[in-house]
């Protein structure tokens, strides 16, 4: 799921911080976009090249590019710059992270924008294809839970015999992963089946996928 956040940053002197806004963004989302409008409210053009840079480090959030530039920011004019950001599965749901963008030219810092992200959980049950696949000797199976649920993930051989049970218990809402090690298994095709039942009651989710062991 991609999200586009359109934000306005007014360039004034001296440096300043705009009021913070909270944006709800799904965890495990790729290619989200931040559009910053850099507006010069002065009648005088900005001195030289204007650089907009994300600053600080963020657990589970990656931002690109390292900086964006505006060659000429005329007086009483505005320009847009864009940044892309990915949110990993490892972020804590309902937690917040603040992204900072610094605007500067050769005369120094022109402004700082602080943007707060709040991370939301999955909306639906999902069992994803294991990765890598084919694999040897281990792979990871990812699954999503929109509610606290009892979960079972079982691996079967090609004729339907149970090989191992990877998950068997209650998991919290969120994005999960389990590793499957096949050091003691022969090469070939196997299946893994997920059954999930909301703790609070509701429809049972069932999904089956195929994986391939190559040795």
N, C-alpha and C positions, 0 to 999 in steps of 0.2 A: 504494500500500500504506500503510495507517495503522497506527501503533503507539501503544499506551497504556502509559505509564511511570507506575507508582504508587509514590510516594515518601513517606516519613514524615519530617517535620521537628519535632523536639521543641523547644518554646520554653522557654528557661531564661535566667537572668541569671547572669553577664554574657554577652555575645555569644560565640558559639562556631562552629566549623566541624565538621560531621559527617564521618564517614569517606566517602571517595569511592567511587562505584560506576560501573562502565563499562556502558553500554547500546549494543548493536549496532543501528544504524538504517540502512535503505537510503538511499543518495543518491537524489535525484529523487523524494522522497516528500512528500506533502502531507497536512495535517490530522492530524499526529501529536499526541498528547495527553500532557501531564504532569499528573498528579494529585498535589498536595501535601497531606498531612495535617498540619495545624498543631496540635500537641498541647500543652496547658498542664499541666505536671506539678505546678504549685503549686496550693495550695488557694485562692489569691487570684486573682480575675479580673484579666485584663489591663487596663491602664489605657487606656480609650477604644478608638477604632478601630484595628484591626490592618491594616497594609498589607503586601502581598507583591509585590515588584517584581523582574523580571529586570534584572540590571545587566551592563554591558559590551557590546561589539560583537562580531559573529561573521560571518566571511566565508561566505556561502552558507547561513546559517541565520537565519530570521526568526521572532520570537516575538511572540505576541499573547495577551491585551491588554497594554498598557503596565504595568498593575498590577491586582491583585485585592484586595478588602477583606473583612474579617470585622468585622461591626458589634459583636459582643460575643463575647469568648472567655472563657468561664466557667472557674472553677477546676476542676482535674482533669477537663477536657473537651477535645474535639478538634473541629476544623472542617476541611473540605476546600476547596481552591481549585484551579482548573484553568487551564492555559495550553495553547495550541495552537502548534505550530511546524512550519514547512516546511523541507525540506532541498533545496537546489538541485542541479542537475546539475554545477555547477562545483566542488563540494567534491572534495578529493583523497581517493581511495579508501584505506581503511585508516588514514587520518589521524584525529586526535582533536581534539575541541573541548570546552571546559569551559563549561557554563552555570552562572551564579551567580544565586541568588534570595535577596534580602534581606528579612527580616521585621522590621518596626518598628512602634512605636506612639508616642504623644506623649512617652514618656519616653526614647525613643531606639531604638537597634538591639537587637533581641532575638535574632537568629540569622542565619546565612548557610549556605545549602546549595549545595555544589558538585557538579554532575552532569557526568560525562564521557560524551560521545557518540563512538562509533567508526563510521565510515561504510563501509557494504558496497556492493559493486557489483551489477550486474544479474545475475539468475539465468538469463535466457533471451535469445536473440537477438530483436531487435525493430527493425522499420522503422516509424517513426511518420508520420502524415500531416503533410505540410509545413504551415508556418504563416508568414505568413497564406496563406489559400487561399479564393477566388481572390486574385490578387495582381498588382501592377505597381509597380516593375520587378523586385523581388527577393523571394525567400522563403528560409526555412531548413528544411532537412531534418534530422531527428534520428534517430539510430540507436544501439542498445545492443549491446554485445558482452560476453558472459559469460566470454570467454577471449581471449587474444591471437589475432588472426585476419587472414587475408588477406581484403580487402574490395574489392568493386567496386560502385559505384553509377553507373548509366548512365541517361541521359534519352533517350527515344524520342518521335518524333512520332506522330500518330494512325494512320499507316499502317505503323509499326514501323521507320522509319529512325532510325539513331542520330543524336542531336543533339549530345550532349556526354557526356564521362565525368567525373563529379564527384569520384569517389574510385577509386583504383586502386593498392593497395599494402597494407602491413601496418599494422594499428592495434592498440594495446594494449587490454586489458580495460577496460571503462568506458562512460561516456556520451559520445556524440560528436555533432557537428553540422557541417553543411556548407551554405554559402550558394549559392544558384542565382540568377544574374543573367540576366534575359531581355531586356536592352535591344536586342539584335539579332534577337529572335525575334518572329514574328507572333502575334497573339492566337489563342487556341484551346486545345484540350485536349492534354495531353502525359502521358506515363507515365514513371515512374522505377522502376528495378529494382535491387534489392540482392542480391548473392550474397556469402556469407561462408563461409569455410572455416577451422576452427580450425587454428592453426599446428601444434599437437601431434597433429593428425589427428582425424577424427570426421565426423559427418554435416554435409553442406553445407546452409546455410540460404539460402532463396530467397524473396523477397517482392516484390510489384509493387503500386504505387499510382498513382493518377491525380491530376494537378494541372491547374489552369486559369489561363491567362494572360489578363488583361483589359487592353486598352489603348484 
